[in-house]
Amino acid sequence: MADNFVKRSALALAALGLSMGAHAQSSVTLYGTVDAGLVYTNNQQTTLADGSTNGHANYQLAGGNLVPSRWGLMGTEDIGGGTTVNFALENSFLIGSGTMLQSNTLFNRNAWVGLSNATYGTLSVGRQYDPFSDNLGAYVSSNNWATLYGSHFGDVDNLNEAFNFNNSIKYISPSFGGFTMGGLFSLGGVAGDFSRNKGWALAANYVHGPLSLSAGYLELNQPLEAALGGADGYIGDFSCANPGAAYCQLQDASKVRIFGAGGSYAFGKASVALTYTHTRLSQSQYFASAARPDGADMSFDIAELNTTYALAPDLQLGFAYIFNDAKPSGSASTRVHQVNLGAVYSLSKRTALYAVAIGQKSSGAGLAISPSTGATENLAQIPNIVNSDSDKQLSVIVGLRHNF
């Protein structure tokens, strides 16, 4: 599964792109992905004029499902001594309208430049993804076959890379017998307040034959402001389309801390991966009130079993089960169960058809807030889908992905 993760990265896409070399030691590559499909959801909540709610089925045209729709430029220059200068500029777009995923941001996914050396490792600076999410994200179904709708609840643990880091410095070590380490530090850039919007991450990875293991930690202050576009440009996976009942303010917190570990093993045509993450949001404004203006802390413990089987060289089947335990400080927990089923059929090295079904069930204390009563209740919400009007929700996604 680590190999599948590499395939979804920009470096692998570059191998499929158009390379324009000025000379043997320097090149610039144009690459990208166009992904579109149809999404059916059996229940999405709507709020009526009198404040009551009901649920209806919905059909949507959606893009960036199996892999984010994007385009980018990547360049490298050999400056001698085994050292290269590298850069990447990459942007996501919405295929249905042609607009940028994040307004007022030309290169929302990557905008960095750095140096790489086989002996000393790789150092890069700019807007980029952290090594914790890169490593742990290799094992989850949403980054391999289950589409972004198959990610963890709201992608609150960032394994589907809902956000990246601005103003960051990143280092990845060379491999020592299969063992690598990486770290990232993001400067907030706020005069007089060094801690505001500051973030950092550490990760370690070990690969030996069919076995891969990873562990790491991520911390970011003011995540909504620092990485998720702020209140007016929120780009996270919690839906804000139905503000009376959705969960988007959960990530309006003073700090997010995430710890995670995972691994995978491949044997024959099958592979199995396990991940566990613990996420803590400090002073989430989702729970703010006159009596508690600072909000409340919130923790998420999420585990995933992800299995795949190559039925044929060009046909992969997948099954995943995700368990989430969400608990506000001082309150009872809400448990969210999710099952992903899918198939990916490769028409060629660049083009694939996919079909995925995702079911979710919420139980326990309930985390959603009813727009009519203000009480908490169980409302299922498959990531990137408007929440259900009940504790269950089902989505089916079919589509086409092409790399260039």
N, C-alpha and C positions, 0 to 999 in steps of 0.2 A: 504493500500500500504506500510505502514511502516513494516507490517508483511512480505510482499514479500521481502523488502530490507533486513530484518534480515535473511531470508532464503538464500540470495546470499552471506552473510558474512561467513567468515571462522568459526565463532562460530557455526553457524547452520550446516555447512557441517561436523563439527566434530561429530555431533550427528549421522551422516550417516556413519562415518568411522569405522575403526577397532581400538578399545581401548585395550591397553596393560597395565594393572594396576600392578605396583609392589606391592602395598598394597592398602588398602581402601582409604587412604588419598593422594595418588599420582598416576598420570596416564600420559601416552603419547599417542597421537592419530595421526594416519596417515589418511589424508583426501585428497580429490581433486575432480576435474571435468575434463572430457574429452568431448569436444564439437567440432563437425565438420559438415560442410554443403556445399552446392553449392550456389554460388552467380552469378546472371545474372545482368549485367548492360547494358542499351540500348545505352549508349554513353560515351566513354572515349577518351580523347584527345591524339593524337600522333603528334609529330613534325617531319616534313619531312626534307630532306637534304637541300632544298632551303630555309628553315625557315618558310614555310607555315605550317598550321595545318589542320587536319581533325579529324573526330570522328568515332569511330567504336564500335559496341557491343562487349561485352567480357563475357566469362564464367570463373569463378575462383573457385578452391577448397579453402575454408577458414575455420579456426578454431577459437574457442573462441568467437563465435557469440552471442549466448544467454547469456552465462556466460563465462568468461575467462577460457581457458584450463590451469590448474594449479595443483600443488601438494604441500602438506605442512605437517609440523609436529607441533602439538600443545601440550603443557604440562601444568600441574597444580600440585601443592603440597600444602596441608593444613599444615600450620606451627603453627596453634593454635590461639586462641583469635579471631576467625572469619576472619583471614587473610590468603590469599592464594598467592603463588608465581606462576606467569603464564609466558609463553613464546610462541612465534609463529615464525616459519620459513616457508616462502611460496614463490614459484617461478612460473612464467608463462612460457609456452612453446608454440611453433608453431607446431601444430599437423601434418601439411603437410610435415615438414622436421625433426621434433624432436629437433630442436635447441631452445636455450633459446630466449625469447622475446627480452631481452636486453643483448647484449654481455658483457662478463667480469663481469657479476653480477649473483651470484649464487642464491640469494634470493631477487629478484627485487621487490616483492610485500610487504613482511613483514619480518622484522628481529628485533624483540624487546623482552624485558623482563620487568616484572613489578610486582607490588603488588596490590592486590584487597581486599577491605574490605567493607562489606555491610553498615557500618556506615560512613566511611570516603571517600569512592569512590575508583577510580582506577588510579594508576600512572604507566606509562610505558615509557621506553626510547629505542631509536634505530631508525630504518627506518620503518615508519608507515604512515597511512592515517590520514588526519586531521578531526576534528569533524564537520567542516562546510560542507565538501563534503560528509561525512557519513550521516549527517542529511538531507540535501537538496536533495541528490541523491536518497533518498527513494521515492521521489514523481515523478520522471521522467520516461517516458516509456522505455528508453534504459536500465534501471536497473531492469525492471520488465518483459517485454515481447517483446520489439521492437528491440532487439540486439544492439550491439555497433554501427551499422550503423544508428540507429535511434537516436543517441545522438544530442546534440546541435552543431551548426556550429563549427567544429574543436575541440569540447569539450573545447572551450576557457574558459568556466567558471568552468571547472574541476568537474562538477557534475557526469560525468562518470569516474572520477578519472584517468585522463590521467597521472597524476603524484602524487607521494607521497613525504614525507619529510625525508631527511637524517639528522642524528645527532640531533634528535628531542626528546623533553620531552613533554609528553601528560598527561593531567589530565581530568577525567570524574567524575562528582559529583554523589553521590547517588540520587535517586528520592525523591523529596519532593512533595507529592501529585500529582505526574505525571509530575513535572517540573524538568528538569535536565539541567546542564550547562557543557561545556567542553572548554578546551583551549589547544593549542599546541604552542611550541616555538622551532624553528630550528636554531641551531648555524651554521654559515657559515664555521667555522674552518679555516679561512684564516688569517695567522699571520700578524698583523699590519693593518688589514682592517676588523674590527668587523662587518660592515654592509654588506660585500660582501657575497652573497648566503644566507643571513639571511631571515627567514620567520616566520610568526606566524598566528594563526587563533583562532577565538572565535565563539562559537555557543551556542544557547539555544533551547531547545525542550520541548514541552508540549503535553502530551497524556492523553486523557480522553475518554474512551469508543471508539466509532467509529471516534472520532476527533483527528487529529494530526496536530500540528503547529510547524514550525521551522524558525529560522532566524540566520544569522551569517555573518562573515567577514573573508576574507583571504588575506594575503599579502606576496609576495615573491620577493626578489631581484634577478636579473639575472636568470629568470626562465629556460632559455634554458640550461645554465651551471649548475644550482643548482639541477634541477629535471628532465630535459628532455633529458639527455644523451649527451649534447653538439652538436656541428656542425657535428661531425663525427659519432655520435651514436644516432641521433634524434629519439625519440620514441613517439612523439606526434601524434595527429590525423590528422593534416594537412599533406597531402601527399607531399612528396619530390620526388616522382618517376618521376615527370615531372617538373623539376625546372624552366623551362621557364615560366610556367603559374600557378603553384601551389602557395599555400599561406604559406609555411612552415616558412619563415622568419618573419612572423608576431609575433611569440613568441620569437624571438631574440630581447628582450627588456631589458631595465634597471630595470624594475619593473612591476609586475602585481598586481592589486588590484581588489578584487571581493567582492561585497555585494550581498546577496540574501535572499529571504524569500519565504515560501511556506507552503502548507498545504494540507490535504486530509480528505475526509469524506466517510465512507462506510455505505451503506444502502441496506439491503437485499443482492441480488446477484451482485449489482453494486457498483462501487466506482468512485469517481471523485477527481482529484488532480490538483492543480495549483501551478506553480512556476514562480518567476521572479528573474532575476539576472542582475546586472550591472557590467561589466568588463572593466577595463581600463589598457591598455598596454602603458607604458611610453617609449618614444624614440625607437619605433619599427624600426628595421633595414630594414624592408620591404620597407620603404619609403625613405631610405638613398640615397643621391645623392651628387655630387660635391658641389652643392649649399646648401645642407642640410645634412652634414655628420652625424649628430646625429640622423637622422631619424625623425619620427613624432609620436605624441601620437595617440592612436586609442581606441575608446570606442565601446562596444557591449551592447545593451539592448535586452535581450532575455526573452520571455514569453512562457510557455507551458501549454496547457490543455491536461490532460491525463485521459482517461476514460477506465474502464474495466467492463466486464460483464461475469459472470460465467454461460454459457449456460447449462452446466452440471457439476457435481462435478469434472470431469476430463478434462473439456474443457473450456478454458478461451479465450474470444475475447477482442481485444483492439483497440482503436482509439486514436490518438494524433495529435494535431496541434501545430506546433512550429513557432513562429514569431521572427525573428532576425533583428535588426536595427544596422548596422555597420557604424561607422562614423569616418574617419580620421580627426584630428584636422584641422579646417579651410577649410574643403571640404564638399561636399554634401554626403548624406548617401546612403548606399546600403541596400536594404531590401530583406531578404531571407525568403521564405515561405516553410515550410516542412510539409508533411502529412505522418504519420505512420499508417499502418493497419496491424493487425496480429492475429494469433491464436496459442495457445500452448495447445497441447494435452498430458496429462500425461499417459504414459503407466504403470507406477508404481510410488512409492514414490521417486525413484531415477532416473527414465528415462523419458524423454519427447521428443516429436516431435514438431517442430515449423515451421511456415511459415509466413513471413513478407514481405510486399511491402512498399517501401519508395519512395516518389516523392518529388522533390525539384525544386523551381523556384526562380531565382534571378532577381531583378529589381532595378531600380534607377541608381545611378551614375556608378556603376560597381567597383569592388574591384580587380579583376584579372588583370594581366599585360600580354598583348599579346606578345608572343615571336617573332612575325614577325614585329609588328609595334611599340611596347613599350608603346602603349596607354592602358588606363584602359578600361575594358569591363566586361560585366556580363557573368561569367562562373559558372554554378552550380557545387557544389561539395558536394555530400553526404559524411558524415564523414567516414574516412578510405577507401574511394574509390578515384581513380585518377579522377581529375576534368573532367567535360564534355567539349565538344567543342562548346557548346551553353549555353543558359541561363536556360535550363531544363535538368533534369536527373532523371532516374527511375532505381531502383534496386529491385530485388526480391530475397529473401534468404529463403532456406529451409534447415533444418538440424536436427540433433539428439544430445541431451545432456544427459550425464550420470554422476551422482554424486557417489562417493565412499567414 
